[in-house]
Amino acid sequence: MTEIRFAFGENWQSFVATAVDDRRIANAIESLKRLLQTEDLRGLAFLDIGCGSGLFSLAAVMLGAERVVGFDLDAGSVEASRTLRGRADVGEEKWRIVQGSVLDPAFLAGLEPADMVYSWGVLHHTGSMWAAIDAAAGKIRPGGRFALAVYNNVEDFVGGSAMWLRLKRWYNRSPRPVRTVMEWSYGGSLLARKLLRLRSPWRFLREYPQRSGRGMDFWHDVRDWIGGFPYEYATAGEVFRYLHERHGLELTYLDTHDGHGCNEFAFLRPGAWEGASNVTPAATAAQAGNESRIPGEAGGTGPAPGAKAGGVGGTNREREAGP
Ligand SMILES: C[S@@+](CC[C@H](N)C(=O)[O-])C[C@H]1O[C@@H](n2cnc3c(N)ncnc32)[C@H](O)[C@@H]1O
């Protein structure tokens, strides 16, 4: 276990209080449809590991999931999710929200395996990423899907993942005023870069929920990127090989990132489909209109150097810098 931890819940409570609206909910719904390659989740059980604001649990409810269970380690995130559930007027029998850790085997044993296991941007913040990936993968029903996003590994000396690790540690050890200065400096530098490229920062901020692809908010994201700790990272190839070789999962969706942002994946656990048959079979590169680039450096089929987005079932939407 790690000694410092970013107050994710505080950030998510503020996001729910100030930012979540119908437009962001619609963006979140679209992101789930894209990642899970389905038009709806009717009849399916959805498990949201590290549910944060609860926005994606709500999206799953709105896509017709039979039952949604969301959990998070941070009491503030649980509170944020419950606030959103109350606002959406969804009952607890449909959408259950509990506090717990993906690294706690006793807690996990009390949860039903799900048709859709969703853990976006979570497992690299647990302090034990590969154990958390094992635990999450253990909750997928045969025939079910596992959607996850994991920070990319960038090895550059300046601006690489190791530098971000030091920066995040420094942020979390700093008093509030220093953290605020760090947030403004980083967020401001990203906006200034827009100006230098003769793009309007105001337009960028306005369009951010859609540009992020997930209904997010720029300043809450900045705080999450600069503060999100514990922090681990892996290349797309490492995540793919781990889940494919160790857990026997098949890749159905991949969206890679050439910076520090998250690579997104969806995997299928082969086996009898116990839920509704509304999810398309494993996507092909032809469907996505892209060359297939299943990661795996050893086989020479890893993401092309500098690959941005695309691959198996991938997209070419714009994504901003992170962590
Ligand atoms: C970057 S947020 C992502 C939230 C949400 N999945 C989303 O996509 O908006 C990461 C979340 O993971 C939660 N988390 C960190 N470690 C965890 C653990 N061991 N078990 C469950 N949740 C955890 C944090 O509290 C935080 O709410």
The ligand as an ORCA input file, in Angstrom:
! r2SCAN-3c Opt
* xyz 0 1
  C      -9.587      8.750    -12.349
  S     -10.928      8.198    -11.364
  C     -11.952      7.396    -12.598
  C     -13.404      7.395    -12.224
  C     -14.357      6.789    -13.246
  N     -14.042      5.393    -13.517
  C     -14.386      7.579    -14.539
  O     -14.066      7.025    -15.581
  O     -14.741      8.758    -14.512
  C     -10.261      6.835    -10.476
  C     -11.186      6.317     -9.384
  O     -10.650      5.063     -8.913
  C     -10.883      4.993     -7.533
  N      -9.986      3.988     -6.920
  C      -8.663      4.089     -6.671
  N      -8.209      2.967     -6.089
  C      -9.266      2.123     -5.978
  C      -9.447      0.813     -5.469
  N      -8.426      0.132     -4.914
  N     -10.667      0.245     -5.537
  C     -11.717      0.924     -6.073
  N     -11.608      2.176     -6.561
  C     -10.408      2.775     -6.521
  C     -10.612      6.415     -7.073
  O     -11.118      6.663     -5.787
  C     -11.286      7.217     -8.163
  O     -12.619      7.525     -7.867
*
